[in-house]
Structures are given as structure tokens and as C-alpha cells.
Amino acid sequence: MKEGHIHTILLTVSILLTLSCNKAHQTENEAFIYGGDFSIMKKMEDLGGVYKYKGIPTDALTLFKQNGYNYGRVRLFHTPDMEGPVCNSLDYTIALSRKIKAAGMKLLLDFHYSDTWADPQKQYKPKAWEGLSFDVLADSVYTYSKNVILTMKKAGVLPDMVQPGNEITAGMLWPEGKIYQDSMENWTSFCALLDAAIRGINDASEDTEIPVMIHIDRGGDQAGTKYFFNHLEAEEIKFDLIGLSYYPWWHGTFEDLEDNLSWLSGNDTHDIIITETAYYANGYYPEPQKWVLDVQPFKPTEQGQYNFLVALDSIAHLYPKVKGIFYWKPDGLYIPESKVWFTGRSLFDNEGNALKGLTAFK
């Protein structure tokens, strides 16, 4: 038996016994956030994708709502080429946001500040901002952030939470906002750009205070999380929530996650969101390599995906400062012509049938 499996089995038994009790202590005004990143759902449906529950076609967002989801997350690219999953233009995002709001969910907007994917390995600056001086770049970030929020407000889909940047552990808007450059660290420029984004969001929201979340990818890295947010504190960056990604094959064991949540709970004033997570259900699991850890808390099956989410939910409820969990790409479907890859981490199988994991938060 692989090391850690005995602990996982015992943890799962404990979780199933205590989870309902944990949830019962929440009041209506303190509802725990259960969210999905539904950024690709509109494209799936536009190409004829059909979501099913027990073999019967259904409205996907209604199904998520019935199973405890109360928040939708949508990403926004600056000027995407609309190919494959890089389709989240402002018009697309507004249309999708209307569907999320109509389903009775709140909305988290995820600014990428790029024409394509932004994450710790890449933070490509939008082509429209290439060649700008630093001051003009910072002003462009401010103006763009403000205008997006104003446009969404006018369209009736004002976000209920905003994250300026996606997994910005290594900075944003490279090269100007890149933190780690050779043997140097450039926190001042990065924080100036981040501050411009936050000011734009706040100025657009006017009398409506929109919580701002800073999202990094260090769910199981207590030291890395501390290092990052200590620098933001030193640069006097004002925000409301800490967002963490947690995928066990990249970010460590449940114990690693708890070490981080425990430290943050005792040493930081911000509330916490697990902004991204997911688990495999189709038998595949990444093999250990340079950037992939030898961590597999459950088998990558439909039941294993469900058990992972139940376990994660229970852990989150142990720490009052943890306010929610977002599942990344729960809405993926197998549609080859979409050029959107189906990784086996969706909460639907490749024929569009809902998996048991969709019910884990109900």
C-alpha cells in the first residue's frame, strides 16, 4: 500500500461522519461558497454540447445550483484569438455571466491581463500593450480594469468578487511585472501594476464594495505562500481574500494543504478561498516527474473524484477563515471540433453524463 493511503482511508471515514455536522453550523448569511469555473460552458453549448443527468438532457447551471453550487467563476482575456479554449472575450464573458446570474448564482471575475492563458509559468502581456512605457502600462491596467467593471455593471452583471490576475505567484504582465528575473526580485514594479488593477476595480465599483481576491498557486506550500503575501504586505497592497490553487499532483498532500491553511488562519487577517481544484475520474493520473509530485490521495475514478471533493470540503470547514471552494472546468465535454481538450477532470463523462462528483457539495 502506497505511503499515505492508510491516513487517507481513515480521513475519509472521519469526513463522511462529520461533514454534515460542519455544514449545519453555517448561517444563511455566512453561506459557504461552492463555485465552478464555468468559463468554457458557453462554447460547449454553442457547439451543440449537451449536459445530462441520469441520461436526460438538462440545463447545466440549474443542475449545479441544485447540487449546492452558488457561485460561477469566469475568466477574461484581453484580446483572445477565439480559438479553442482561448475564447473568453468581454462579449463572451458578459453573455456567460448573464446565464450564471440568471441561474441564481453569484459571479467571480478572473482577469488574466493577457490575450491567452496566464499562470506561474507564463504571464504574456497583451499585444495591445507592447512597447508602452511603465507609467503608461500601469495607467492602461487601471483604465482597462475600470472599464471592464463599468461595462459589466451596465450590462447588469456586476461581479460579486474579482481577482486581478490569475495565479500571479511569479508576477503578471511580463517582463515589467515579472518578480523573478535572473538573481533579482522585482516586487516594486509588480505591486505597482497590481495596485493599478485593484484601484481600477475599486473606482468602477463606486458605492458597491466588490471583494478583491489575490490568487496564487501555492495551496500546499506554506513557506511560499508566506513569502508571497509578506511582500504584498510590505508593499501595502490592499485586498480582501487570499486565493489558492490546490491540485495534489502539483501542490502536495492534504497534510501540506492543512499546514498552509493552519498557518494562514493563525497569522494572516484575510479570508481564504480555494480558487481552483479538480480531480481525475477517467483512470488517468499524471506520472511523477520534475513538476509532478508522487501524490495520489484517491484512485482516479468516478468514486475517487467524489471522495477527493468530500475530503477537501471537510478540510476546508475545519478552518473558519476558509470561505469557499471553486472547481476548475467542471463543465468540460468531449467535443473534438471545439479544440478544447477533455482531460478527464470534468464532472461529466465524455458522453455528457453527470458524474457522482457533481453531488459532493450538495
C-alpha positions in Angstrom: 0.0 0.0 0.0 1.4 3.4 -1.0 2.5 5.7 1.8 -0.3 7.9 2.9 -3.1 5.6 1.8 -3.9 4.4 5.3 -4.2 8.0 6.5 -6.4 8.8 3.5 -8.8 5.9 4.3 -9.1 7.0 7.9 -9.6 10.6 6.9 -12.3 9.7 4.5 -14.2 7.7 7.2 -14.0 10.7 9.6 -15.0 13.1 6.8 -18.2 11.2 5.9 -19.2 11.2 9.6 -18.6 14.9 10.3 -19.2 16.8 7.1 -23.0 17.3 7.6 -22.4 18.5 11.1 -19.8 21.0 9.9 -22.2 22.4 7.3 -25.1 22.7 9.8 -23.2 25.4 11.7 -23.3 27.8 8.8 -25.9 30.5 8.9 -27.7 31.8 5.8 -25.6 35.0 5.8 -22.4 33.0 6.1 -23.2 30.5 3.3 -20.0 28.7 2.3 -19.1 29.3 -1.4 -19.3 26.4 -3.7 -18.3 27.5 -7.1 -17.3 26.2 -10.6 -15.2 27.8 -13.2 -17.7 27.7 -16.0 -15.6 29.6 -18.5 -15.9 27.1 -21.3 -19.6 26.2 -20.8 -20.9 28.7 -23.4 -18.6 27.4 -26.1 -19.6 23.8 -25.3 -23.3 24.6 -25.6 -22.7 26.8 -28.7 -21.2 23.8 -30.5 -24.1 21.5 -29.6 -22.8 20.1 -26.3 -25.5 18.5 -24.2 -25.3 18.1 -20.4 -27.2 15.1 -19.0 -28.3 13.9 -15.6 -29.1 10.2 -15.4 -29.1 10.2 -19.2 -31.6 13.0 -19.5 -30.6 16.3 -21.1 -30.6 19.2 -18.6 -29.6 22.8 -18.1 -26.1 22.6 -16.7 -26.2 25.6 -14.5 -29.5 24.6 -13.0 -28.1 21.2 -12.2 -25.1 22.7 -10.5 -27.4 25.0 -8.5 -29.5 22.0 -7.4 -26.3 20.4 -6.2 -25.1 23.2 -3.9 -23.2 25.5 -6.3 -23.8 29.1 -5.6 -21.0 30.9 -7.5 -19.7 30.9 -11.0 -16.2 31.9 -12.0 -15.4 33.2 -15.5 -12.1 34.2 -16.9 -11.4 37.2 -19.1 -8.7 37.5 -21.8 -7.8 41.0 -23.1 -8.0 40.2 -26.9 -8.3 36.5 -27.4 -8.0 34.8 -30.8 -11.2 32.9 -30.0 -9.5 29.6 -31.0 -10.2 26.6 -28.8 -10.5 27.5 -25.1 -9.0 31.0 -25.7 -12.5 32.3 -26.3 -13.2 34.5 -23.2 -13.6 37.9 -24.8 -15.5 40.6 -22.9 -18.7 40.0 -25.0 -18.4 36.2 -24.4 -17.9 36.8 -20.7 -20.9 39.1 -20.4 -23.1 36.6 -22.2 -22.0 33.8 -19.9 -22.2 35.9 -16.8 -25.9 36.6 -17.6 -26.6 32.9 -17.6 -24.8 32.4 -14.3 -26.7 35.3 -12.7 -30.0 34.0 -14.1 -29.3 30.7 -12.5 -29.3 32.4 -9.1 -25.5 32.3 -8.6 -23.0 35.0 -7.8 -20.1 35.8 -10.0 -16.3 35.8 -9.7 -14.5 37.6 -12.5 -10.9 36.3 -13.2 -8.8 38.9 -15.0 -5.9 37.3 -16.9 -4.4 40.5 -18.2 -3.2 38.6 -21.2 -4.6 37.6 -24.6 -4.2 34.0 -23.6 -3.5 31.8 -20.6 -1.8 33.4 -17.6 -0.3 31.2 -14.8 3.0 30.9 -12.9 4.9 29.7 -16.0 3.6 32.4 -18.3 2.2 35.9 -18.0 2.2 37.2 -21.5 1.4 40.9 -21.8 -1.5 41.8 -24.2 -0.2 42.7 -27.7 -2.1 46.0 -27.4 0.2 47.0 -24.5 3.5 46.0 -26.0 6.1 48.8 -26.2 4.4 51.0 -23.6 6.5 52.9 -21.0 5.9 51.5 -17.5 3.8 54.5 -16.4 1.6 54.2 -19.5 1.3 50.4 -18.9 0.2 50.9 -15.3 -2.4 53.5 -16.5 -3.6 51.1 -19.1 -4.1 48.4 -16.5 -6.0 50.8 -14.3 -8.2 52.1 -17.2 -8.9 48.6 -18.6 -9.8 47.2 -15.2 -12.1 50.1 -14.5 -13.8 50.0 -18.0 -14.4 46.2 -17.8 -16.2 46.5 -14.4 -18.2 49.6 -15.7 -19.2 47.7 -18.8 -20.3 44.6 -16.9 -22.2 46.8 -14.4 -24.0 48.5 -17.3 -24.8 45.1 -18.7 -26.4 44.0 -15.4 -23.7 41.5 -14.5 -21.6 43.4 -11.9 -19.2 40.8 -10.4 -19.6 39.8 -6.8 -15.9 39.2 -6.4 -12.9 39.9 -8.6 -9.4 38.5 -8.9 -6.9 40.8 -10.6 -4.6 38.3 -12.2 -4.6 34.5 -12.4 -2.1 32.5 -10.3 0.2 35.5 -10.1 2.8 33.8 -7.9 5.6 34.9 -10.2 4.1 38.3 -11.1 2.0 39.4 -14.0 2.4 41.4 -17.3 5.9 40.1 -18.0 8.6 41.4 -18.4 7.7 44.6 -16.5 5.7 42.8 -13.8 7.9 39.7 -13.6 9.0 39.2 -10.0 12.0 36.8 -10.5 14.5 38.0 -13.1 17.8 36.2 -13.0 19.1 36.6 -9.5 17.0 39.6 -8.8 13.4 40.0 -7.4 11.3 42.9 -8.7 8.4 43.3 -6.2 8.0 47.0 -6.6 7.1 47.0 -10.3 4.8 44.0 -9.9 3.0 45.6 -7.0 2.6 48.9 -8.8 0.8 47.1 -11.6 -1.3 45.0 -9.2 -2.2 48.2 -7.3 -3.3 49.9 -10.6 -5.6 46.9 -11.3 -7.1 47.0 -7.8 -7.7 50.8 -8.0 -9.4 50.4 -11.3 -11.7 47.7 -9.9 -12.5 49.7 -6.8 -13.1 53.0 -8.6 -15.5 51.4 -11.0 -17.5 49.7 -8.3 -18.2 53.1 -6.7 -20.6 52.6 -3.8 -20.7 48.8 -4.2 -17.7 47.2 -2.5 -16.5 44.3 -4.6 -14.2 41.9 -2.6 -10.8 41.6 -4.3 -9.0 38.2 -4.2 -5.3 37.7 -4.8 -4.8 34.3 -6.4 -1.6 32.3 -6.3 -1.0 28.6 -7.0 0.6 27.5 -3.6 -2.1 25.5 -1.9 0.3 23.1 -0.3 3.3 25.4 0.1 3.1 27.2 3.4 6.6 28.8 3.0 5.9 30.0 -0.5 2.5 31.4 0.5 4.0 33.3 3.4 6.9 34.7 1.3 4.5 36.0 -1.4 1.9 37.7 0.9 4.6 39.1 3.3 5.9 41.0 0.2 2.4 42.3 -0.6 2.0 43.5 2.9 5.4 45.2 2.7 4.3 47.0 -0.5 0.9 47.9 1.2 -1.3 46.2 -1.3 -4.9 46.3 -0.1 -7.2 43.3 -0.9 -9.8 41.2 0.8 -9.2 37.5 0.2 -6.3 35.1 -0.4 -6.9 32.6 -3.3 -5.0 29.3 -3.5 -5.0 26.7 -6.2 -4.8 23.1 -4.9 -4.2 20.2 -7.2 -2.5 17.4 -5.3 -0.2 16.2 -8.1 1.2 19.8 -8.3 0.7 21.1 -4.8 1.1 18.3 -2.3 -0.8 16.2 0.2 -3.9 17.1 2.2 -1.4 17.5 5.1 0.5 20.1 3.1 -2.7 22.0 2.4 -3.7 21.9 6.1 -0.3 23.2 7.1 -0.8 26.2 4.9 -4.4 26.8 5.9 -3.5 26.5 9.6 -0.6 28.9 9.2 -2.8 31.5 7.3 -5.6 31.1 9.8 -3.3 31.9 12.7 -1.0 34.5 11.1 -3.0 36.4 8.4 -6.1 38.5 8.7 -7.6 37.7 5.2 -10.3 35.2 4.4 -9.2 32.3 2.2 -10.7 30.7 -1.0 -9.6 27.5 -2.6 -9.9 29.1 -6.0 -9.0 26.1 -8.2 -9.1 22.4 -7.6 -10.1 19.3 -9.6 -9.5 15.5 -9.7 -9.4 12.8 -12.4 -12.3 10.4 -12.9 -11.3 8.6 -16.0 -8.5 6.3 -14.9 -5.7 8.7 -15.9 -3.4 10.3 -13.3 -0.1 12.2 -14.0 3.0 10.2 -13.6 5.6 11.7 -11.2 8.2 13.8 -12.9 10.1 17.1 -12.5 7.0 19.2 -11.9 4.6 16.4 -10.9 4.5 15.1 -7.3 4.0 11.5 -6.3 0.8 12.3 -4.5 -2.5 10.4 -5.2 -4.9 10.6 -2.3 -7.6 8.5 -4.1 -7.8 6.4 -7.2 -8.6 8.4 -10.4 -12.1 7.0 -10.7 -15.6 8.4 -10.5 -15.8 7.4 -6.9 -12.3 8.7 -6.2 -13.1 12.1 -7.7 -16.2 12.2 -5.4 -14.1 11.1 -2.4 -11.5 13.8 -3.1 -14.1 16.6 -3.1 -15.8 15.3 0.0 -12.4 15.2 1.8 -11.4 18.6 0.6 -14.7 20.1 1.6 -14.3 18.7 5.1 -10.8 20.0 5.5 -11.9 23.5 4.3 -14.6 23.5 7.0 -12.0 22.9 9.7 -10.7 26.5 9.2 -13.3 29.3 9.7 -11.3 31.7 7.5 -11.7 29.4 4.5 -14.9 30.7 2.8 -15.2 28.6 -0.3 -14.0 26.2 -3.0 -14.1 26.6 -6.8 -13.9 23.5 -9.1 -11.9 24.2 -12.2 -13.5 23.3 -15.5 -16.3 21.1 -14.1 -18.2 21.7 -17.4 -15.8 20.1 -19.9 -17.3 18.0 -22.6 -15.7 15.8 -25.3 -16.3 17.9 -28.4 -13.3 17.5 -30.8 -14.3 20.3 -33.1 -14.2 22.7 -30.2 -10.4 22.2 -29.9 -10.9 22.3 -26.1 -9.2 19.3 -24.6 -11.1 16.8 -22.4 -8.8 15.9 -19.6 -10.9 13.6 -17.5 -11.2 16.1 -14.7 -14.7 17.3 -15.7 -17.7 16.5 -13.6 -19.2 15.0 -16.7 -18.0 12.0 -18.7 -17.1 12.1 -22.4 -20.8 11.5 -23.3 -22.0 14.4 -21.2 -23.4 12.4 -18.3 -23.0 13.9 -14.8 -20.6 12.1 -12.6 -21.1 11.4 -8.9 -18.6 14.1 -8.0 -21.1 16.8 -9.1 -23.1 15.9 -6.0 -20.2 16.2 -3.5 -21.1 19.7 -2.3 -24.9 19.1 -2.0 
